[in-house]
Amino acid sequence: MGRYRLYYRRNHREPSGAKGGEHMIKEIGFIGLGTVGKSMARNLLKGNYQLTVYDSRKGTVEELVAQGAKGASTAIEAARGKDMVIAVLPDEKGLRQAFFAEEGFLAGIDPGTILCDMGTHSLELTKELEKHAAQRKIQFVDAPVWGTKEHAAHGLLTILVGGDNAVVSRCREVLSYVGLNILHVGGVGDATRMKFVVTLMQSHLMEALAESLVFGERLGFSNDQIMEVLDAGGVASPLLHKKGRSVARGDFSRNLALKYVYEGLRKVKEAADITGTRLPAMESVLDVYGEAMADGRGEEDFSAVIKVLKK
């Protein structure tokens, strides 16, 4: 298993026209220009790749075209004739439609092309994508990302990668433009499984922080006082510091939508049920995020889970 950090990009960057024969990735199709996807595409343009982008929102495509990308009117057009196709579609229903529909982009991918799914989906869907890709002799990797919109903007995402060693090796130069930590965790599906672990921990940390702030306030302490203590001790972490300070300021600017954390936790529950793993705290945390969804907080940052605890 390999681990490639930022020094790979800085010290080993090769222009897209460098020698490398048929294995050199030059042309990339990019499908899905949401908050994170758009920043990822922008960073790939810095690598001088021939980037063709598609999103259902034409205005977003036009933004990337103005910065040097080529726009596609359909997903299949974006995928056709490329060395690598990257999909960043957070919604499973949307990915299924974009991938499997009669005019879905699977039909446009040539044999031998690398297909990199960088959304976070169920293990069932990941394995289904792998199966269909293999039938068309497409080289598939699952590579869910982890980080905020700021991480995405600056190419500092963490990328969990599952796939064949040789295929992952071919991908790492491309991925180094969008991620600081590129962690090859195993075969196809293993990155999706590892993302479940990340989601479990991340969601619990945020919910525990929310409970601590609400409880501390009712004991008579300000959020600033609570955070000063938490930052000074053994529970300190980047997530607690950033989110705690933001909540203390009343800043719930969206970095990671609460709805995605909720859906991620539901996938964790499915995986726990399949493996027979008892996760009692997860059940309670899932209920709290479910309350936040029912309260209409899905489009807000996941730190907004504190709002339902304050009721």
N, C-alpha and C positions, 0 to 999 in steps of 0.2 A: 504493500500500500504506500502511495506517495503522498507527500505533503508539500505544497508549493506556495511560498509566501510572496510578498510584494517584490522581493529582490529578483525573482524570476523575470518579472516584467521590466524592471529597471536595467538589469544587467544582461538580459538575454533577448531583448526585443529584436525581432526580425521584421523588416518591412514585408508587406504582402507579396512583393515581387521577388523576395529572396529565393535562393536556390532551395529546392526541396522536392522537385518533381511532382508526381501525381499525389503525393501525400500532403503537400502544402495546401492549407486552407486559404483560399483567396476570396471566394464568393459565398456570402452568407445570406440566407433568407431569415427574416426575423418577424415572428407573428405574435402580436400582443403588446400594445404600447400603453399599458396602464402606468400608474405612478412609478413603479419599480422598472417595468419593462422599457419605458421611454428613456430613463436614465441609462440603463444598460446599453441600449442601442446607441445613444450619444457617445458613450465611452468606446464602443467598438469602432466608431468612425475615427477615433484617434489612432487606431491601428492601421488606417489606410485600407481596410477591407472594402470590397465592393458589396455594399450592404443594400439589400432590398427589403423594405418594411411594409407590413400590412397591419391594419387595425380597422375595426368597423367604424371608428370615428375618423372621418376624412380629415378633419382639422388637425388631429394629432399626427397623421401621416404627413400632411403638408409641412408641419413644423420640422420634422426630420428631413424632409426633402430639401428644405431651405438650408439645412446644415450639411448637406452633401450626400444624403441617402437617395436611393431610387424608390419611388413609391409604386406599390402594386394595388390594383383594384380588387383583387381577390387573394385569398390565402394560397390557393393552388398556384397562382402566378408568382407569388413570393417564393414558393418552394421549388419551382421548376428549375432544373439545370444548376443547382447550387452544390457546393462542396459540403456545406453544413446548413442545417435548418434548426433554428432555435425557437421554441414555443414557450411563452410566458403567459399562460392563461390560467388564472386562479380558480375559475369556476369549472367544476367537472362537467356539468351539462354543456357549457360552451365549448370545452375541449373536445368532448365526444362529437358534437355537431361539426366542429371545424375539422376534425380528424377523419371521421368515418362517413360523413355525408357524401352523396354522389359527387359533389363538387368539392369535397374536402381535400385538404392539402396532402394527405397521404398519397393520393393518386398522382400528385405532381413531383414526388420525390424519386429521384433516379436511384437504381441499385448502387450500393457502395457509398451513398451519401450518409453522413452522420446526422442523426436526428437527436437533438438534445432537449428533453422536456425539463424545463426549469421551474415549473409550477409545483405546488404541493397538492398531491392527490392521494386517493386511496391506493393501497397496495394492489387491490383487484384491478383498478384501471391501469396502473403502471405495468402490470404483467400482461394485461390485454394489449396495450400499446406495443410492448416488446414482441408479443406473438405475431401481431399483424406486420410489424416492421420486418421481422425475420422472414416472413413469407415473401416479402418483396426484396429481400437481401439488403435491407437498410440497416445500418449500424446504429443501434439505439443505446442511449445512456439516460438515466434519470439523474437530474442534478438540481434538486430544490435549493433555493437560496434562503439565507437567514440574515436579517438586518433591517434597518430603517430606511426611509427615503433618503436621508442624508448619507448613509452608507452607500446606497445605490448611486447617488449623484457623484460621489467621489471615487467610485470603483473600489469600495472597501467591504463589499458583501462577503459573507462566508458562504462557500458553495460546497455542498455535500454531493459527491459524485459516485454513482454506481454503474459499473460497466466493465467490459474487457480491458485489460491493462493497455494493450496496444491502441485501442480506440481512445481511451482516456488520455493517453500520452499525446495523441494528435490534437486533442481538444484543449490541452492546458495553455497553450499560447493565447488562444482566443479567450478562454475563461480568465486569464490573468489581467485582461483589460477591465473586467467587471468585478473581480473579487480579490480580496487581500489574502484570504485563507481558502485554498482549494484542497479539500480533504477527500481522497479516494478511499471510501469506506468498505468497498467490496464489489460484488457483482450487481447486475441490474436488479433493482428492488431494495437493495440494502440502504441506499441513500434515502429512499422513502421511509424505510423502517427507522433509520436514525433520526429523521426529521420528526417522527412521532415522539421520540425521546426529548428532543429539543422543545417541541410544543408543550409537552407535559411540564417540563421544568419552567419554561418561560411563563406559561399561564398561571402556574402556582405562585411564582415569585410576585407577579403583579397583583394577584388576588390577596396574597399574604400582606403585601405592602399596603394595599387598600384597607384591609382589616386593621392593620397596626395604626394607620393614620386616623381612622375613624375612632378606634378604641382610645388612642392617645388623646385625641381632642376631647373626648367625653371624660377623661381623667383630668382635664384641665391644662393640657399642653398644646402649644401651637405646632403647626406642621414643621415650621423651621426648627423648633427645639427638638422635635422627634427625629428629623433628618440629621441634625448635627450629631445626635447620639448614634444613630444607625450607621452613619458614614464613618464613625470613629472606631467601630468594633469589628468583630469577626464576621458579622453578617453583611458587611459592606460589599457592594458589587456595582459594576457600571450601570446595570439596568436599574437597580434600586436608587442609585444616585441620580441618574437622569430623570427617571419617571417621578421619583419623590420630589425633586426640586420643581419639576414642571407642575405637578399637582399642587404643591405649596403655593405656586404663583397663580393657580387657577387656569393654567395653560393646558388645554386638551387638544392641541394641534395634532392632526392625524399623521402618525408615522406608520402604524400598523392597525388596520381596521379591526374593530372588535369582532365583526362578523367572521373574519378569517380565523381568528383565534378560536372562536366558538366552533366553527366547522372543523378546524384542526383537532380540537378536543373530541369531537364526535368520532373522528377517524381513530384517535387514540383508544377510545372506548371500544370501537369495533375490533381493533387489533388485540386489545386486552381480553375481550370475550373469546376471540379465536384461540389465543394462546393460553387461556385459562389463568390469566394473571389477575390477582386481586389488587385493585387500586382504589381503596375507599376514599382517600382524599380527593382523587380525581373526580369521583362521582359528585362530591359536594361542590367542588370548584366548577364543574360543568353546570350544575344547577344555578350557580350564581351568574355565570355568563349567559345562561338561558334566560334568567330574569332580566338581564340587561338587554338582550335581544327583544324580549317581549315589551320592554320599556321604550323601544325605538332607538336604541343606542348603537345599532349595528354598524352604521356608517361612521361613527366617531372612533377616536383612538381607543385602543383597548384599555387604557388607563381610566376611561370613563366608567369602568366597572365599579369604581368607588361611589358613583352617584346613586346606585341602587342600594348600596350599603348604608348610605346616609339617610335613607327614607325612614 
